[in-house]
Amino acid sequence: MNPVRSLARASGASPKDLGGATSYGMNKNQSKNLHRISRHKRIRAKIKGTAKVPRVSIFKSSRHIFAQFIDDTKGKTVLSSKVVSSVKSKIKGTKTEKAAGIGKILAEKAKEAGIKEAVFDRGGFKYHGRVKAFVEALRQGGLKI
């Protein structure tokens, strides 16, 4: 008899006993991230940034939000949220309010860099909450998205 099957038939068998296997083969967070990445690939197939109209790419972790203005024709980052990292730590409030604050600051930096218009890449995330607050702050800052 197969030893893995005999473990699975045991009354107190857990996924660890089976070598970490679950019914899906991965945990919930890995699966959610894979679905987000596949959504991002679909979005990226349709969106291209240029020097005049760069792509605003966004990534959010559980704590932070990162954004870049990217020229896809050259493969260069024109502007990133690292520029505002010193100011980023001083912004107070909820994560959504912080995202909006970063959006306003990046909009000002983009204006200084001569960027008036951009294409938004939501990175596979829902257009909701922090992502929505960030984009609305960019629009309020004078960028056409």
Secondary structure, DSSP 8 states (H G I E B T S, - for coil): --HHHHHHHSTT--TTTTTS--SSSS-HHHHHHHHHHHHHHHHHHH----SSS-EEEEEE-SS-EEEEEEETTTTEEEEEGGGGHHHHTT--S-HHHHHHHHHHHHHHHHHHTT--B-EEE-TT--SSTHHHHHHHHHHHTT-B-
